[in-house]
Amino acid sequence: MLSAFVSALRTPDLRRKILIALGLVALYRVGALVPSPGVDYGNVRQCIDQISGGDQAGIYSLINLFSGGALLQLSVFAIGIMPFITASIIVQLLTVVIPRFEQLRKEGQAGQAKMTQYTRYLAVALAVLQSTGIVALAAQGQLLQGCQLPIIADDSVFGLGIIVLVMTAGAALVMWFGELITEKGVGNGMSLLIFAGIASRLPSEGSSLLETQGGLTFALIMVAALAVIAGVVFVEQGQRRIPVQYAKRMVGRKMYGGSSTYLPLKVNQAGIIPVIFASSLLYLPNLIAQLTGAATAAEPSWWQRIINEYFVNPSNPVYISIYFLLIVFFVFFYVSITFNPEERADEMKKFGGFVPGIRPGRPTADYLNFVLMRLTVVGAIYLAAIATLPHFFLSGSETATSIFGGAAVLILVSVSLDTVKQIESQLMQRNYEGFLK
């Protein structure tokens, strides 16, 4: 891995791309520390110091994790990249429901550009909704629960509207940063911004864990984290390679085809998306209770007690079971809408490809579906186990947003592997170009 970065820094073009990516990531982290106008930053810092880790952000703990703690500080980039991620997921899901989106997906680059435009519009709309919810909770004193200090100086409609506008503009700027990194830098821009947000919390989370749990527990957690990282790397690299043979065909006076290749099917075909889906769905009941004021009532109702017990406490066995089952469900759901065996079989048949021993067409689609379902079972159990495993070793207040949690480890490892692969592929491409010249 280090040799790839050293070789990349010696190549002028790649060095420029890496510096652009690092510069934009640095700007993103600076913006995450700049408070929004109308926010009493001194009171915010005092509240964060008074309240312990995972309970700070409550229902917005996932956004706080991805934003690198910017949410709690109500900074300009408080929402971060989450609106764009949510919009991308929604647009992908709508391709199955809306025929227009399905047609655009098949139109190639022009259709993809149109889909990206729709995703941007939806991301801005979601940014308005999320920033409004965050500001409303902050004005009511429910964002940093347990702190009585006012964190918004001007709680008038105009003052709150200014904060919402600034946060929405910050989310749009972060989205632009991500697209610039993808276009002119190296790696996937959105993933790198999430990586930077999570990685920025490593020192503070590690020191906090060391102070609260002691040296022995901290060392055991580090050993367990290394073991989990090794397992994640092993599974993320794993894939089932289905051999594909292309028959020879004559086009004019030239012979085409006759080559052998393979169709790679990853064990974790769904990536981190099911974990985000499951986490968001678990936060939904408490979000409704927060916005309706039921969560802060003097005497909570029976349904609020159920929410607090089974949908808020990450150490509860029922919470862990629901979380596990939701991840498994969303893995199968997401894989079913992103990978269509019938389309792959038709594409292979169209270009003269076939799986050895399997007839083209419907038999190939059935075979691909059979292999994919077996891989998805393994991938779903793996993803759910990694996401829920920290709940058995850390208390509820440390698990929800900890960088040692399953979602954070999956993102850190996956983005690192993907970025290194892109750098290595570009290095290999340039080596071939130099050899041919």
GIJOUR-V683539 format. One record per pair of residues at least 12 apart in sequence whose ideal C-beta (glycine too) atoms are under 6 Angstrom apart, sorted by the first residue. I is the first residue (numbers start at 1). J is the second residue. D is the distance in Angstrom with one decimal. If there is no record, write none. Layout:
BEGIN
I|J|D + I|J|D
END
This chain:
BEGIN
1|420|5.4 + 4|420|5.8 + 4|423|5.2 + 4|424|5.1 + 7|427|5.6 + 8|423|5.1 + 14|426|6.0 + 17|185|5.1 + 17|186|4.5 + 18|186|5.6 + 20|184|5.3 + 20|185|4.5 + 21|181|4.9 + 21|185|3.3 + 21|186|5.4 + 24|177|4.9 + 24|180|5.9 + 24|181|5.3 + 25|196|4.8 + 28|177|5.5 + 28|193|5.6 + 31|76|5.1 + 31|77|4.4 + 32|68|5.6 + 32|70|3.8 + 32|75|5.4 + 32|77|4.6 + 34|75|5.6 + 34|76|4.9 + 35|75|5.5 + 36|74|5.4 + 36|76|5.8 + 36|163|4.9 + 36|166|4.8 + 37|162|6.0 + 38|153|5.6 + 38|154|4.9 + 38|159|4.9 + 38|162|5.9 + 38|163|5.3 + 39|74|4.6 + 40|151|5.5 + 40|153|5.1 + 43|149|4.1 + 43|151|5.1 + 44|73|5.7 + 44|151|5.0 + 46|149|6.0 + 47|144|4.4 + 47|147|3.6 + 47|149|5.7 + 48|72|5.7 + 50|147|5.8 + 51|146|5.2 + 52|397|5.6 + 53|397|5.4 + 53|398|5.8 + 54|397|4.3 + 54|398|5.6 + 54|400|4.1 + 54|401|4.9 + 55|397|5.3 + 56|72|5.5 + 56|144|6.0 + 57|71|6.0 + 57|72|5.9 + 59|283|4.5 + 59|286|4.9 + 59|287|4.6 + 61|400|4.6 + 61|401|4.3 + 62|279|5.0 + 63|82|5.0 + 64|401|5.8 + 65|401|4.8 + 66|80|5.5 + 66|82|5.8 + 66|194|5.1 + 66|197|5.5 + 67|80|3.5 + 67|197|5.3 + 68|197|3.2 + 68|200|4.3 + 68|201|5.8 + 69|201|5.8 + 76|166|5.9 + 76|170|4.2 + 77|170|4.6 + 77|174|5.6 + 78|167|5.4 + 79|127|5.7 + 79|130|5.3 + 79|131|5.8 + 79|167|5.6 + 79|171|4.6 + 80|174|5.9 + 81|174|5.4 + 81|190|5.5 + 81|193|5.1 + 81|194|6.0 + 83|123|4.5 + 83|126|4.1 + 83|127|4.1 + 83|171|5.2 + 84|123|4.3 + 84|175|4.7 + 86|126|5.5 + 87|119|4.9 + 87|122|4.0 + 87|123|3.9 + 87|126|5.7 + 88|119|5.5 + 91|119|5.0 + 96|337|5.0 + 123|175|5.9 + 124|172|5.9 + 127|168|4.6 + 127|171|3.8 + 128|168|5.3 + 131|164|4.7 + 131|167|3.8 + 131|168|5.4 + 132|164|5.4 + 135|160|5.3 + 135|163|5.2 + 135|164|5.5 + 138|151|5.7 + 138|152|5.7 + 139|152|5.4 + 139|155|5.0 + 142|290|5.6 + 178|190|4.2 + 178|193|5.4 + 186|422|6.0 + 187|419|4.0 + 187|422|5.6 + 191|415|4.5 + 194|411|5.9 + 195|415|4.3 + 198|403|5.7 + 198|408|5.1 + 201|403|5.2 + 202|403|5.8 + 205|403|4.8 + 225|404|5.5 + 228|409|5.7 + 229|413|5.8 + 232|413|4.6 + 233|413|5.8 + 235|267|5.5 + 235|382|5.4 + 236|268|6.0 + 236|414|5.9 + 238|267|4.3 + 239|264|4.6 + 239|266|4.8 + 240|265|4.6 + 240|375|5.8 + 241|262|4.1 + 241|264|5.5 + 242|263|4.4 + 243|262|5.3 + 243|356|5.8 + 244|261|5.2 + 244|262|6.0 + 244|263|5.4 + 244|353|5.0 + 245|260|5.4 + 245|354|5.9 + 245|356|5.6 + 246|259|5.2 + 246|352|5.3 + 246|353|4.8 + 247|352|4.6 + 249|352|5.6 + 257|352|5.4 + 265|375|5.7 + 267|375|5.7 + 267|378|5.8 + 267|379|4.9 + 268|379|4.6 + 269|335|5.0 + 269|379|5.9 + 270|331|4.8 + 270|334|4.5 + 270|335|5.3 + 272|410|5.2 + 272|411|5.8 + 273|334|5.4 + 274|327|5.0 + 274|330|3.7 + 274|331|4.6 + 274|334|5.8 + 275|387|5.0 + 275|407|4.9 + 277|330|4.3 + 278|323|5.9 + 278|326|3.7 + 278|327|4.7 + 278|330|5.8 + 282|311|5.8 + 285|307|4.8 + 285|311|4.9 + 286|307|5.6 + 286|311|5.9 + 286|312|5.5 + 289|304|5.7 + 289|307|5.7 + 313|396|5.1 + 314|391|5.3 + 314|396|4.3 + 314|399|4.6 + 314|400|5.3 + 315|396|4.1 + 320|388|5.2 + 320|391|5.2 + 323|388|5.6 + 324|384|4.6 + 324|388|5.2 + 327|383|5.8 + 327|384|4.1 + 327|387|5.8 + 328|380|4.4 + 328|384|5.3 + 331|380|3.8 + 331|383|5.9 + 332|376|5.9 + 335|376|5.2 + 341|365|4.5 + 341|368|3.9 + 341|369|4.3 + 342|365|4.5 + 344|368|6.0 + 345|364|4.1 + 345|365|3.9 + 349|361|5.7 + 386|406|4.3 + 387|406|3.6 + 390|405|4.8 + 390|406|5.8
END
